[in-house]
Amino acid sequence: MKNRLNNRLGLGGWLGGGRYGVDRYAYAFHRLTGLGILAYFIMHIFVTGMRVGGQEEWERTMAFFNAPVFKAGEFLVFLAFIFHAVNGIRLVIVELACGIGRPHVPAYPYTNSTMRQRPFVVAVMILAALLMITGGVDFYFMLN
């Protein structure tokens, strides 16, 4: 097996941005938030299914999920949803070739499409941060 690549980097290599920077981190975080939202969805279906057990079972389940740790988890799901939605819209726009510009004659120093869309990535991350802060303030005042 001489041709087999040595994966020395492991999970860090999968998550690491390397020379791609912000775009690669947005890609990895998009995957992680998608898995988190999927886990929440599965748990939500399970908890909603507890309603079939009757009123007492439902009230016992809701009392369990009113703990502060689940409120914090609910906020983390909100943050994951905001990032995943805003970054997903960015990915659709980029896939439709809006925002990366027209092809041009290569001239040194070469710029690839990843570098040309970097301001768009930063703008989307700023928008996601503003939405997260707004939601955090609303979440804080909802609890108090």
C-alpha positions in Angstrom: 0.0 0.0 0.0 2.6 2.5 -1.0 0.1 4.8 -2.7 -2.0 5.3 0.4 -1.8 8.8 1.8 -0.7 9.3 5.3 -3.5 11.3 7.2 -1.3 12.9 9.8 -3.6 15.9 10.3 -6.7 13.9 11.3 -9.7 16.0 12.4 -7.6 19.2 12.5 -6.9 18.7 8.8 -10.6 18.3 8.1 -11.5 21.4 10.1 -8.4 23.5 9.5 -8.6 26.4 7.0 -5.0 26.2 5.9 -4.4 28.7 3.1 -8.1 29.1 2.4 -8.8 30.9 5.6 -12.3 32.2 6.4 -14.0 30.3 3.5 -12.8 27.0 4.8 -13.8 27.7 8.3 -17.3 28.8 7.2 -17.5 25.6 5.2 -16.6 23.4 8.2 -18.9 25.4 10.6 -21.7 25.1 8.1 -21.3 21.3 8.2 -21.2 21.2 12.0 -24.2 23.5 12.4 -26.1 21.3 9.9 -25.4 18.3 12.1 -26.5 20.2 15.2 -29.7 21.3 13.6 -30.4 17.7 12.5 -29.8 16.4 16.1 -32.2 19.0 17.4 -34.8 18.1 14.8 -34.6 14.4 15.8 -34.9 15.3 19.5 -37.8 17.6 18.8 -39.7 14.8 17.0 -39.1 12.5 19.9 -40.2 15.1 22.5 -43.3 16.0 20.5 -44.1 12.3 20.3 -44.3 12.2 24.1 -47.7 14.0 23.8 -49.2 10.6 22.8 -48.5 9.4 26.3 -51.2 11.6 27.8 -51.3 14.9 29.7 -49.2 13.7 32.7 -46.4 12.4 30.5 -46.4 15.6 28.5 -46.2 17.8 31.6 -43.4 15.7 33.1 -41.5 15.9 29.9 -41.9 19.7 29.7 -40.9 20.1 33.3 -37.7 18.2 32.5 -36.9 20.4 29.5 -37.5 23.7 31.4 -34.1 23.3 33.1 -31.6 26.1 32.4 -29.2 23.8 30.5 -31.9 23.2 27.9 -32.6 27.0 27.7 -28.9 27.4 26.9 -29.1 24.6 24.4 -32.1 26.2 22.8 -30.1 29.4 22.3 -27.2 27.4 20.8 -29.7 25.9 18.3 -30.8 29.5 17.5 -27.2 30.6 16.9 -26.6 27.5 14.7 -29.8 28.1 12.7 -28.9 31.8 12.0 -25.4 30.9 10.9 -26.5 28.0 8.8 -29.3 30.0 7.1 -27.2 33.1 6.3 -24.3 31.0 5.1 -26.6 28.8 3.1 -28.0 31.8 1.3 -24.4 33.0 0.6 -23.6 29.5 -0.9 -26.6 29.6 -3.2 -25.7 33.1 -4.4 -22.1 32.0 -5.1 -23.3 28.8 -6.8 -25.4 31.0 -9.1 -22.1 32.9 -9.9 -23.4 36.1 -8.4 -20.8 38.0 -6.5 -17.6 36.4 -7.9 -17.3 38.6 -11.0 -16.7 37.9 -14.6 -13.7 35.8 -15.8 -10.8 38.0 -16.7 -7.4 37.6 -18.4 -5.0 36.1 -15.9 -2.4 38.6 -14.8 0.2 38.2 -12.1 -0.5 38.3 -9.1 -3.3 35.8 -9.8 -6.5 36.0 -7.9 -8.9 33.1 -7.8 -12.7 33.2 -7.2 -12.2 32.4 -3.6 -10.2 35.6 -3.0 -12.7 37.7 -5.1 -15.6 36.6 -2.9 -13.8 37.2 0.4 -15.5 40.6 1.0 -18.9 38.9 0.5 -18.0 36.2 3.1 -17.0 38.9 5.6 -20.2 40.8 4.9 -22.3 37.7 5.4 -20.5 36.9 8.7 -21.1 40.4 9.9 -24.8 40.0 9.1 -24.9 36.7 10.9 -23.2 38.2 13.9 -25.7 41.1 14.0 -28.6 38.7 13.8 -27.1 36.6 16.6 -26.6 39.6 18.8 -30.2 40.8 18.2 -31.5 37.3 19.0 -29.3 37.1 22.1 -30.7 40.4 23.4 -34.3 39.2 22.7 -33.5 35.8 24.3 -32.1 37.5 27.4 -35.1 39.7 27.9 -37.5 36.8 27.3 -35.9 34.9 30.2 -36.0 37.9 32.6 
